């Protein structure tokens, strides 16, 4: 699972890929449609989609001459679950800090 998380976070590290994923939340898109907001070539967009696909965040299929992409949310759920464990740690630390500050005021 750690290797999958590494690939997920590496793919999410790029703002272009995050924007592509956001676009896919609305439904299936062609690689050309994903490239359009960035004024990039099809080849450039296909490389970004390849990174997303290898990370398990996107599924690609051919329909005639088009390559259509759709979001796969399973890996995002895994990343969310991993991040939530840290949220609990920080929340507990902040609760302790709040108690210390309240005791200090008293």
C-alpha positions in Angstrom: 0.0 0.0 0.0 2.9 2.4 0.7 4.1 2.2 -2.9 0.6 2.9 -4.1 0.4 5.9 -1.8 3.7 7.2 -3.1 2.5 7.0 -6.7 -0.8 8.6 -5.8 0.9 11.6 -4.0 3.5 11.9 -6.7 0.7 12.1 -9.3 -1.2 14.7 -7.2 1.9 16.8 -6.7 1.5 18.4 -10.1 -1.1 21.2 -10.4 -1.9 20.2 -14.1 -2.7 16.7 -13.1 -4.9 17.9 -10.1 -6.8 20.1 -12.5 -7.3 17.2 -14.9 -8.7 15.1 -12.0 -11.0 17.9 -11.1 -12.3 18.0 -14.7 -12.9 14.3 -14.6 -15.1 14.6 -11.5 -17.8 15.9 -13.9 -17.5 12.8 -16.1 -15.5 11.2 -18.8 -13.2 13.4 -20.9 -11.0 12.9 -23.9 -7.3 13.5 -23.6 -7.7 16.5 -25.9 -10.4 17.9 -23.7 -8.1 17.5 -20.7 -5.3 19.3 -22.5 -7.4 22.3 -23.7 -7.3 24.5 -20.6 -3.5 24.3 -20.6 -2.7 25.0 -24.2 -0.6 21.9 -24.3 -0.1 19.3 -27.0 -1.9 16.0 -27.1 1.4 14.3 -26.4 2.0 16.4 -23.3 -1.5 15.8 -22.0 -1.1 12.1 -22.7 2.0 12.0 -20.5 0.1 13.6 -17.6 -2.7 11.1 -18.1 -0.2 8.3 -18.2 1.1 9.3 -14.8 -2.4 9.4 -13.4 -3.2 6.1 -15.0 -0.1 4.4 -13.5 -1.0 5.8 -10.1 -4.5 4.2 -10.5 -6.3 7.5 -10.5 -7.6 7.4 -14.1 -8.8 4.7 -16.4 -8.3 5.2 -20.2 -10.1 3.5 -23.0 -10.2 4.0 -26.8 -13.4 5.0 -28.6 -12.6 5.2 -32.3 -9.7 7.7 -32.6 -10.3 9.2 -29.2 -8.8 8.2 -25.9 -11.4 8.7 -23.2 -10.5 9.0 -19.5 -12.5 8.5 -16.4 -11.8 9.1 -12.7 -11.1 6.1 -10.5 -11.7 7.2 -6.9 -10.4 4.1 -5.0 -6.8 5.4 -4.8 -8.1 8.8 -3.7 -10.0 7.1 -0.9 -6.9 5.3 0.2 -5.0 8.6 0.3 -7.8 10.2 2.2 -7.8 7.5 4.8 -4.0 7.8 5.2 -4.4 11.6 5.6 -7.2 11.3 8.1 -5.0 9.4 10.6 -2.8 12.5 10.7 -5.8 14.7 11.2 -6.6 12.8 14.3 -3.0 13.2 15.6 -3.1 17.0 15.0 -6.6 17.3 16.5 -5.4 15.6 19.7 -2.3 17.8 19.8 -4.4 20.9 19.4 -6.8 19.7 22.1 -3.9 19.3 24.5 -2.6 22.8 23.6 -6.0 24.3 24.2 -6.1 22.7 27.6 -2.6 23.9 28.4 -3.5 27.5 27.4 -6.8 27.4 29.4 -4.8 26.1 32.5 -2.3 28.9 32.0 -5.0 31.6 32.0 -6.4 30.3 35.2 
